[in-house]
Amino acid sequence: MASAKKIRESLIKQLQDKGANVEHFISLIDDYCWYWEQEKAMQKDIKKRGYVYNAISASGKEYEKENPSVKNALMYNKQKLSILKELGLTTDNVVSDDDEL
């Protein structure tokens, strides 16, 4: 399973292969990893509580409430894709680890 550390290393390697290993882009990779961790936390919450869950209103009545983690997970994923686009990292220009042999 992927980890934030492995993803960070992979993204940095992709930047190095492009000759774009500069501080600004490293900072974006750190942001990407933060969003990745947040998205994973939202996914865990969705698995635990579901897309909707029961809540208690101020008047004491039980009702179904949409899990905000669903919306947040989508937002985090969108930010990750935006960062990859900014870095110019797509499947079209990935250098496989096998190419180093």
Wavefront OBJ file of the C-alpha trace (Angstrom):
o trace
v 0.000 0.000 0.000
v 1.200 3.476 -0.807
v 2.322 5.814 1.922
v 2.749 9.576 1.901
v 6.515 9.060 2.175
v 6.656 6.764 -0.861
v 4.438 9.086 -2.871
v 6.616 12.071 -1.938
v 9.768 10.222 -2.996
v 8.166 9.196 -6.280
v 6.989 12.720 -7.083
v 10.411 14.178 -6.248
v 12.033 11.609 -8.544
v 9.665 12.634 -11.336
v 10.706 16.271 -10.817
v 14.377 15.315 -10.835
v 13.877 13.428 -14.104
v 12.355 16.607 -15.564
v 15.154 18.796 -14.173
v 12.597 20.678 -12.076
v 13.757 19.770 -8.575
v 13.414 23.255 -7.019
v 12.150 24.389 -3.618
v 8.867 25.812 -4.893
v 7.909 22.487 -6.466
v 9.099 20.504 -3.430
v 6.749 22.659 -1.349
v 3.890 21.766 -3.705
v 4.740 18.089 -3.268
v 4.535 18.530 0.506
v 1.104 20.123 0.010
v 0.116 17.186 -2.212
v 1.100 14.729 0.531
v -0.905 16.676 3.107
v -3.991 16.539 0.874
v -3.347 12.828 0.281
v -3.332 12.155 4.034
v -6.497 14.228 4.531
v -8.299 12.393 1.741
v -7.343 9.038 3.289
v -8.735 10.204 6.650
v -12.007 11.213 4.956
v -12.224 7.838 3.219
v -11.692 6.087 6.560
v -14.491 8.152 8.105
v -16.826 7.345 5.202
v -16.125 3.625 5.642
v -16.845 3.957 9.368
v -19.948 6.187 9.321
v -21.173 5.845 5.737
v -22.378 8.529 3.338
v -25.062 9.568 5.816
v -25.261 9.093 9.559
v -27.752 9.686 12.336
v -27.452 12.933 14.253
v -29.455 14.629 16.989
v -30.990 18.050 16.297
v -30.976 20.903 18.815
v -34.554 19.972 19.700
v -33.465 16.389 20.466
v -34.881 14.719 17.357
v -32.838 12.158 15.461
v -32.294 12.745 11.745
v -30.028 11.584 8.925
v -27.204 13.929 8.089
v -24.915 13.866 5.070
v -21.369 12.964 6.054
v -19.185 16.044 5.338
v -16.240 13.720 4.737
v -17.704 12.863 1.319
v -17.537 16.483 0.171
v -14.137 16.999 1.798
v -12.642 13.900 0.142
v -13.695 15.222 -3.264
v -12.221 18.638 -2.482
v -8.900 17.140 -1.369
v -8.732 14.967 -4.475
v -9.376 17.985 -6.698
v -6.537 19.877 -5.009
v -4.181 16.924 -5.509
v -4.993 16.825 -9.224
v -4.470 20.581 -9.464
v -1.016 20.261 -7.883
v -0.028 17.469 -10.286
v -1.136 19.657 -13.180
v 0.909 22.584 -11.851
v 3.943 20.303 -11.587
v 3.366 19.017 -15.123
v 3.254 15.417 -13.919
v 0.978 13.199 -15.987
v 0.930 9.584 -17.094
v 2.323 10.770 -20.432
v 5.690 11.716 -18.941
v 6.268 9.266 -16.080
v 9.638 7.562 -16.080
v 9.282 3.999 -14.831
v 11.694 2.676 -12.216
v 12.331 -0.223 -14.623
v 13.924 2.229 -17.102
v 16.878 2.659 -14.769
v 18.112 -0.921 -15.288
l 1 2 3 4 5 6 7 8 9 10 11 12 13 14 15 16 17 18 19 20 21 22 23 24 25 26 27 28 29 30 31 32 33 34 35 36 37 38 39 40 41 42 43 44 45 46 47 48 49 50 51 52 53 54 55 56 57 58 59 60 61 62 63 64 65 66 67 68 69 70 71 72 73 74 75 76 77 78 79 80 81 82 83 84 85 86 87 88 89 90 91 92 93 94 95 96 97 98 99 100 101
